[in-house]
Amino acid sequence: MSRSDLRARAHDLDVTVWVGKNGVEAVVEEADRQLDDDDLVKVKFLRAARGGTSTEELAEQLASQVDAELVETRGNTAVFYRE
């Protein structure tokens, strides 16, 4: 599936994982479980999680930990895909 197709599908998705002050490590298991159930997952990175780190850096970190492709980041939200 092309990146533009994935972005189009993700447009109407609701955020189902929120990364807060406990960081990416706190949501790895939940994100992994959701990616097992659904191939697309939308994650919101709250201000407390970001600190001095960009959303893109946190999203790349989460993508590598759950073995998923980072489809896009927009604002403080990221979309992940895994077949």
Long-range contacts (C-beta under 8 A, 24 or more apart in sequence): 1-81, 3-71, 3-72, 6-40, 6-71, 6-79, 6-81, 7-71, 7-72, 7-79, 9-40, 10-40, 10-42, 10-71, 10-72, 10-79, 13-40, 13-41, 13-42, 13-79, 14-42, 15-42, 15-43, 15-44, 15-77, 16-41, 16-42, 16-43, 17-41, 17-42, 17-43, 17-44, 18-43, 18-44, 18-46, 19-43, 19-44, 19-45, 19-46, 19-49, 19-58, 19-62, 20-46, 20-48, 20-49, 21-46, 21-48, 21-49, 22-49, 23-49, 24-49, 24-58, 24-61, 24-62, 24-65, 25-65, 27-62, 28-62, 28-65, 28-66, 31-62, 31-66, 31-68, 31-80, 32-66, 35-66, 35-68, 35-80, 35-82, 39-81, 39-82, 39-83, 40-71, 40-79, 40-80, 40-81, 41-68, 41-79, 41-80, 42-77, 42-78, 42-79, 42-80, 43-77, 43-78, 43-79, 43-80, 44-76, 44-77, 45-76, 45-77, 45-78, 46-76, 47-76, 50-76
